[in-house]
Amino acid sequence: MSNFTGKVVIVTGAAHGIGRATAKLLAGDGAQVVVADINDAGGAQVVADIEAAGGKAIYIHTDVGKHEAIRSCVEETVSKLGRLDYIVNNAYWSAHGNVEELSEGDWDRSMDIMLKAIFLFGKYGFPIMRSQGGGAMVNIASVHGLAADRRYGVYDAAKAAVINLSRAMALDYGQDGIRVNSVCPGWIITNDGAIEEKYLQRAASIYAVGRTGVPDDIAKVIRFLLSDDAGFVTGHALVADGGLTAQLQDSAANAVTAHLLAELGQQG
Ligand SMILES: NC(=O)c1ccc[n+]([C@@H]2O[C@H](COP(=O)([O-])OP(=O)(O)OC[C@H]3O[C@@H](n4cnc5c(N)ncnc54)[C@H](O)[C@@H]3O)[C@@H](O)[C@H]2O)c1
């Protein structure tokens, strides 16, 4: 178990999904967690859950698509908790569609939330980390940063850029004791019950480990990358996808075909 006692971490998009799991995991290991989100009710619930488990957290309403909100999130963190050691850029919203379908506003808002927010959290967060002797940032990319999908252009572009921006930041800030890494998750089920079981099983058939992911799978990877155990790891894009991208495309196609035939066999 990692020990984050005395450390302060901002987790964006921490009211739900991977961010929520990460906030709870880090708080359980002693970190003081800033739950930064626009979902005020969800964020308050995460803080209440952490406190009920004996941990420490505060909620700061932060629209990561807005410059001023990021600056004030960092300022409020330091004024309320006294320091800033880690930032997890996880918040997510994206428009979907091909380039004709996407409006310029959709493009800009998606890019602001998924990419520009990382630039701004670095701009305001790194000077504080440097003054404290170091820190770490983990940015959540995706397997969509490694390969593309239909009607996912802005998401694919943002996530590929997250990987390379993280590398660039790692180079610029390594001498200051600040490590920057990204994580590329495969499909992580964050909306339990909303997806029909048969679709989940079909998806699972193309994962080498035989299942899609859960938020804790990624939270544990984030914890490792923030921890001192990863002290020699920076500029790395850690793929946590159950083997999805380890395979050739025909391997995935064969797996899902076999699964569908088995499904049909069961029906007959
Ligand atoms: N779930 C997956 O399958 C998967 C796969 C690969 C990568 N990812 C990445 O992991 C991260 C988390 O995804 P998730 O599935 O847990 O998402 P989610 O939809 O479950 O949660 C996203 C959170 O971000 C918050 N949010 C949205 N817009 C915001 C804004 N402008 N400012 C602050 N907070 C905002 C939401 O309120 C929510 O709490 C994202 O970066 C996503 O791209 C997810």
The ligand as an SDF file (V2000), in Angstrom:
LIG
                    3D

 44 48  0  0  0  0  0  0  0  0999 V2000
  -14.8190    4.9390  -19.1550 N   0  0  0  0  0  0  0  0  0  0  0  0
  -14.0470    4.5330  -20.1540 C   0  0  0  0  0  0  0  0  0  0  0  0
  -14.3010    3.5340  -20.8250 O   0  0  0  0  0  0  0  0  0  0  0  0
  -12.7790    5.2970  -20.4850 C   0  0  0  0  0  0  0  0  0  0  0  0
  -11.8760    4.7240  -21.3760 C   0  0  0  0  0  0  0  0  0  0  0  0
  -10.7110    5.4210  -21.7010 C   0  0  0  0  0  0  0  0  0  0  0  0
  -10.4710    6.6650  -21.1420 C   0  0  0  0  0  0  0  0  0  0  0  0
  -11.3930    7.2060  -20.2880 N   0  0  0  0  0  0  0  0  0  0  0  0
  -11.0860    8.5220  -19.7320 C   0  0  0  0  0  0  0  0  0  0  0  0
  -11.1410    8.4460  -18.3240 O   0  0  0  0  0  0  0  0  0  0  0  0
  -11.5660    9.6950  -17.7960 C   0  0  0  0  0  0  0  0  0  0  0  0
  -12.7510    9.4960  -16.8840 C   0  0  0  0  0  0  0  0  0  0  0  0
  -13.7790    8.8800  -17.6310 O   0  0  0  0  0  0  0  0  0  0  0  0
  -15.0710    8.2800  -16.9320 P   0  0  0  0  0  0  0  0  0  0  0  0
  -15.6090    7.2440  -17.8490 O   0  0  0  0  0  0  0  0  0  0  0  0
  -14.7920    7.9510  -15.5230 O   0  0  0  0  0  0  0  0  0  0  0  0
  -16.0430    9.5490  -17.0170 O   0  0  0  0  0  0  0  0  0  0  0  0
  -17.4450    9.8380  -16.3090 P   0  0  0  0  0  0  0  0  0  0  0  0
  -18.3440   10.3480  -17.3790 O   0  0  0  0  0  0  0  0  0  0  0  0
  -17.9010    8.6650  -15.4850 O   0  0  0  0  0  0  0  0  0  0  0  0
  -17.0600   11.0120  -15.3120 O   0  0  0  0  0  0  0  0  0  0  0  0
  -16.5670   12.2000  -15.8190 C   0  0  0  0  0  0  0  0  0  0  0  0
  -16.6080   13.2420  -14.7280 C   0  0  0  0  0  0  0  0  0  0  0  0
  -16.1400   14.4720  -15.2920 O   0  0  0  0  0  0  0  0  0  0  0  0
  -16.9970   15.5060  -14.8600 C   0  0  0  0  0  0  0  0  0  0  0  0
  -16.9510   16.6360  -15.7880 N   0  0  0  0  0  0  0  0  0  0  0  0
  -17.5410   16.7520  -17.0100 C   0  0  0  0  0  0  0  0  0  0  0  0
  -17.2800   17.9560  -17.5320 N   0  0  0  0  0  0  0  0  0  0  0  0
  -16.5150   18.6150  -16.6150 C   0  0  0  0  0  0  0  0  0  0  0  0
  -15.9580   19.9150  -16.5740 C   0  0  0  0  0  0  0  0  0  0  0  0
  -16.1310   20.7900  -17.5800 N   0  0  0  0  0  0  0  0  0  0  0  0
  -15.2480   20.2680  -15.4880 N   0  0  0  0  0  0  0  0  0  0  0  0
  -15.0730   19.3980  -14.4460 C   0  0  0  0  0  0  0  0  0  0  0  0
  -15.6030   18.1690  -14.4300 N   0  0  0  0  0  0  0  0  0  0  0  0
  -16.3160   17.7840  -15.5100 C   0  0  0  0  0  0  0  0  0  0  0  0
  -18.3670   14.8650  -14.7870 C   0  0  0  0  0  0  0  0  0  0  0  0
  -19.2690   15.6240  -13.9930 O   0  0  0  0  0  0  0  0  0  0  0  0
  -18.0180   13.4940  -14.2000 C   0  0  0  0  0  0  0  0  0  0  0  0
  -18.0390   13.5240  -12.7800 O   0  0  0  0  0  0  0  0  0  0  0  0
  -11.8560   10.5790  -19.0080 C   0  0  0  0  0  0  0  0  0  0  0  0
  -10.7290   11.3840  -19.2670 O   0  0  0  0  0  0  0  0  0  0  0  0
  -12.0780    9.5930  -20.1230 C   0  0  0  0  0  0  0  0  0  0  0  0
  -11.8150   10.1220  -21.3890 O   0  0  0  0  0  0  0  0  0  0  0  0
  -12.5370    6.5620  -19.9430 C   0  0  0  0  0  0  0  0  0  0  0  0
  1  2  1  0
  2  3  2  0
  2  4  1  0
  4  5  1  0
  4 44  2  0
  5  6  2  0
  6  7  1  0
  7  8  2  0
  8  9  1  0
  8 44  1  0
  9 10  1  0
  9 42  1  0
 10 11  1  0
 11 12  1  0
 11 40  1  0
 12 13  1  0
 13 14  1  0
 14 15  2  0
 14 16  1  0
 14 17  1  0
 17 18  1  0
 18 19  2  0
 18 20  1  0
 18 21  1  0
 21 22  1  0
 22 23  1  0
 23 24  1  0
 23 38  1  0
 24 25  1  0
 25 26  1  0
 25 36  1  0
 26 27  1  0
 26 35  1  0
 27 28  2  0
 28 29  1  0
 29 30  1  0
 29 35  2  0
 30 31  1  0
 30 32  2  0
 32 33  1  0
 33 34  2  0
 34 35  1  0
 36 37  1  0
 36 38  1  0
 38 39  1  0
 40 41  1  0
 40 42  1  0
 42 43  1  0
M  CHG  2   8   1  16  -1
M  END
$$$$
